[in-house]
């Protein structure tokens, strides 16, 4: 375990959103299994389709909450005073030549979108990734479905490093372009 990941389970940050509501961003814990599963069940099916894992599988969510390996992935949740409203993780890329770079995975409850929850989760994920010693973070988004997230990431300092035409296929078989953004860690993320 790297020095920066030893205390990830204690990560906690209070945030005031653009509309004045307050949320907490904190480390995912083993006690979050049921709440995280419930959160994912309330994400629209069309949105879940683009996630990398089957988050409607209790086994997948159980694996995430029971096997917290912060050297491989650092998961965070955003909560209001009652429930999980967002989930994100920075995941170390595989392979010795790439394991200094992390990828962000992110989901926000529909009623909390466009309020800054995703932006604050990304800020926190960059912060913990930098403390864990990763050199850069990648973020992959569906361009036409997550245009607001692309714009927010660019405003945070992420730079488009690639675009794959037809890189994602929705449930109806329609192709969507993927945009890959990246940010080097350290100076940029700590300035948020």
N, C-alpha and C positions, 0 to 999 in steps of 0.2 A: 504494500500500500504506500502510495506517495504521501509525503508530508501533508499536502493540501487536502487529501481526502479523509484524513483520520477523524475529523469532527464534522463531517457533512450531515450526520444525523441530527445535529443541533442547529443546522441552518434555519434561520427564521428572519423574516423581513416584513415589517408593516408598510403598507403602501396606500397612499390616497390617490384614487383614480381621477381622471379628468372631470367626472361629474360630481366629485366630492365623496363618493362612497369609499369606504376603507376595506381593504382585504389584507390577508396575510399570505405570504409565500413562504413555504417551509418544506423541509425534507419529507419525502414520503416515508411512512413508517409501516411496520408490520401490522399495526392496528387499522390501517386504512383500507384493507382488502374489500370489505363490503361497500364502503363509501365510494371507492374508486370504481368498482364494478357498476354500481348504481349510476355514477357519473357517466360512464361510457354508454350505458343503455339509453341515456337521454340525449346523446349526440345523434343527430339525424343519420339514418342509414346511408344516404348518399355521401355524407361526409366521412363516415366510418370506412366506407369502401376504399378511400384513398390512404388510410393508415396502413402501416407496414405489418401490423399484427392483428389477429382476430380478437379485438378487445371485448367481444361479446362472449368469449370463452372464459368461464370461471377459472379454468386451469392457467390460462395466460396471465390473468390478473393476479392469481395466487402466486405464480412464479415471480412476478415483478415485486410483490410485497414481501415474500418470504425469503428471497435470495438477493438481498441488497448488497451487491458487489460494487462498491463505489470506485474501484479501480477500472471497471469496465463501463459502468453507466451511473450517472448521478440523476435520480429522479426527484422532481419537485412538484408540489401541488399548490394551487392557489385556492384559498378558502374564504368564504364570507363567514359570518359568525355561526353558520349552521351546517354547511356542506362544502364539498369539493366543487369548484366552479371552473377549474382549469388544471391541466396536467402537462408536464413537459419533462424532457430528460436530455442530457447531453450524453451521447454514446460514443465511446472510443472506437475509431475505425480499426478493422482487423488488419494484421500484417505488420511486420516490423518497420516497413518503409512508410506506413501510413498511421501508425498508432499515436503519433503526436498531434493528430487532428481529431476533433470530435464532430459529430453530427447532431443537430437538434431535431427532436421529435416534439410535437406540440398539438394540443387540442384544448378548445375553450367552449364552454357551454353556450348555446345559441343566445340565451338572454343576456349574456355578459360580453358578447362580441361588440367591437367598435367602441369600447369604453376604456381600453388601455390594458386590459388583463394580459393579452398576448404579448404586448410590448414589455410589460413588467416581468413576465415570466422569462422572456428572452434576455432581458437585462440580468436577471438573477442567474440564469443558466450560463451566460458569458462570465459572470463573476465567479461562479463555482468552477467552471472549466479552467479559467485562468489560475485560480488557486490550486487546482489539481495539477497544474503544470502543462496543460495542453497548449499548443502554439496557435491554433486557429480553430474556428468553428464554421461548419457548413450548414446551410439551411436550404432545403429543397421544397419548392412550393408549386402548386398547380396555378399557372399564370392567370387564367380567366376566372377561376373560382376563388382565388386567394389574392386578388390584386391589391386589396387594402393591406394585407400582411406584407406583400412585396414592397409597397411604398413605405410602410412603417419601418421595415428592416433597412431599407436604403437610407431613411432619415436617421437611423441609429448608427450608420457607418458601414453597413454591409454593402458589398460591391457585387454586381452580377458577374459571375465568372463563366456562366454557360446557360444555354437554352437548348432543350431537346424537343424538337417538334414532334408531337404525338407521343410523348414519353409516358403518358398516363392514359388509361382507358377507363371510362366510367362504366356503371352497371348496365347502361344501354348500348355499350359498344362504341360510343363516340370518343374520339381521341382528343386529348388536351395537352397543351405544351407545358413542360416543366421548366422552371427557372431555378438555377442553383446560384446561391449567394454565399459569400464568404466574408469573414472578418478576422484579421489577425488579433490575437488577444494581447492583453497588457494595457498599454496606454489607451487605446480606443474604448475598450469595455469599461475600464475604471472611470472614464469621464462621464458616464451616463448620469 
